[in-house]
């Protein structure tokens, strides 16, 4: 019986990974704006120096783009920040592309990276961000930490979307409230 259950779980995960990743159908950029705290992520070279206090702040611009400021505390205790921009992709509200390269390089397609909001709390208290290849993943929240139940929900949703979480980096441990 356990083998059958295990096989079903593996098949469910494999079928989710085989399905193309879809962003949430709607994203109100004004509600999404403001500061988000990184709760967890899949490892990536962009954040190798970050040890804590990781934030992403989004500000709509008159051009229709969004200013993105990512900040974190490094091992020396210093805050580092990088300033970039996001733009909508394919006229879909939750399919964004982001760049942190200088503006004068913005015409080059390879400086833009996919940034898709793939799960979002109806009150915009948490979000899951990823990209079509499922190589990158972030759990973001409006508060510095989430409770254990919310963290478990984020992990379950990401797994159902086909993300492998065995290397998940937990930035802020869930609270026990």
C-alpha positions in Angstrom: 0.0 0.0 0.0 2.8 2.4 0.9 4.5 1.7 -2.4 1.3 2.5 -4.3 0.9 5.7 -2.4 4.5 6.7 -3.0 4.1 5.9 -6.7 1.0 8.1 -6.9 2.8 11.0 -5.2 5.8 10.7 -7.6 3.4 10.6 -10.6 1.5 13.6 -9.3 4.8 15.6 -8.9 6.0 14.5 -12.3 2.8 15.5 -14.0 2.9 18.9 -12.3 6.5 19.4 -13.5 5.5 18.4 -17.0 2.7 21.0 -17.1 3.8 24.4 -18.3 4.0 26.8 -15.4 1.2 29.3 -15.3 1.1 32.7 -13.6 -1.8 33.8 -11.5 -4.6 35.1 -13.7 -4.7 38.6 -12.2 -2.1 40.9 -10.6 -3.0 44.4 -9.3 0.4 46.0 -9.5 -0.7 48.8 -7.2 -1.6 46.2 -4.5 1.6 44.3 -5.2 3.7 47.4 -4.8 5.6 48.1 -1.6 8.0 46.1 0.4 8.1 42.3 0.5 10.3 40.1 2.7 12.0 37.0 1.4 10.9 34.0 3.4 12.6 31.3 1.4 14.2 30.7 -2.1 15.9 28.2 -4.2 19.6 28.9 -4.3 20.8 31.4 -6.9 24.0 33.2 -7.7 22.3 36.6 -7.4 21.9 36.2 -3.6 25.0 34.3 -2.7 26.2 37.2 -0.6 22.9 37.6 1.3 22.6 36.3 4.8 19.5 38.0 6.0 17.1 41.0 5.9 16.3 40.3 2.3 13.6 42.6 0.8 12.2 43.5 -2.6 10.5 46.8 -3.0 8.3 47.5 -6.0 7.2 51.0 -7.1 5.0 51.6 -10.2 6.5 54.1 -12.7 4.6 56.5 -15.0 6.0 54.6 -17.9 4.0 51.5 -16.9 7.1 49.7 -15.7 7.9 49.0 -12.1 11.0 50.0 -10.2 12.5 47.1 -8.3 14.9 47.5 -5.4 16.3 44.3 -4.0 18.3 44.6 -0.7 19.9 42.3 1.8 22.4 42.1 4.7 25.7 40.5 3.8 28.1 38.5 6.0 29.9 41.7 7.1 26.5 43.1 8.4 26.3 45.7 5.7 23.2 46.3 3.6 23.5 45.9 -0.1 21.0 47.0 -2.7 20.5 46.7 -6.4 18.1 48.8 -8.4 16.2 47.5 -11.5 13.0 47.6 -13.5 10.3 45.2 -14.3 8.0 45.2 -17.3 4.9 43.2 -18.3 5.5 40.3 -20.6 3.0 39.2 -23.3 0.4 41.7 -21.9 -0.2 39.3 -19.0 -0.5 41.1 -15.6 1.5 38.5 -13.7 4.1 37.6 -16.3 6.9 40.1 -15.7 10.5 40.4 -16.8 13.0 42.1 -14.6 16.4 43.5 -15.3 19.2 44.8 -13.0 21.6 45.7 -15.8 22.1 49.4 -16.5 19.2 51.1 -18.4 21.3 51.6 -21.5 21.5 47.8 -21.9 17.8 47.4 -21.6 17.4 46.9 -25.3 19.3 43.6 -25.1 16.9 40.7 -24.6 19.3 38.6 -22.4 19.4 41.3 -19.6 15.7 40.6 -18.9 14.7 37.6 -16.8 11.3 36.0 -16.2 9.6 37.0 -13.0 6.2 35.3 -12.8 3.8 35.6 -9.8 2.6 32.0 -9.7 0.6 32.0 -6.4 -0.8 34.9 -4.5 -2.8 35.4 -1.3 -6.1 37.1 -2.0 -5.1 39.8 0.5 -1.6 40.1 -1.0 0.0 38.9 2.3 2.2 36.4 0.5 3.3 35.5 -3.0 5.2 32.8 -4.8 7.4 34.0 -7.6 9.1 31.7 -10.1 10.0 31.3 -13.8 8.9 28.9 -16.5 11.9 26.5 -16.1 11.3 26.3 -12.3 15.0 27.0 -11.7 14.3 30.1 -9.6 11.7 30.4 -6.8 11.0 32.8 -4.0 8.5 32.9 -1.2 7.7 36.5 -0.3 5.5 37.9 2.5 4.5 41.4 3.7 5.7 40.5 7.2 9.3 39.6 8.1 8.1 36.0 8.9 5.1 33.8 8.4 3.5 31.2 10.7 4.2 27.5 10.3 0.8 26.9 8.7 1.4 29.5 6.0 5.0 28.3 5.4 3.6 24.7 4.9 1.0 26.1 2.5 3.7 27.9 0.5 5.7 24.7 0.2 2.7 22.6 -0.7 1.7 25.1 -3.4 5.2 25.3 -4.8 5.5 21.5 -4.9 2.1 21.2 -6.6 3.4 23.7 -9.2 6.3 21.3 -10.0 9.1 23.0 -8.0 11.6 20.8 -6.3 12.2 22.0 -2.8 15.0 19.8 -1.6 17.5 22.7 -1.8 15.1 25.3 -0.4 17.0 28.1 1.5 14.9 29.2 4.4 15.7 32.9 5.1 13.3 33.5 8.0 12.2 30.5 10.0 8.4 30.3 10.4 6.9 31.5 13.7 5.1 29.2 16.0 2.2 31.5 16.8 
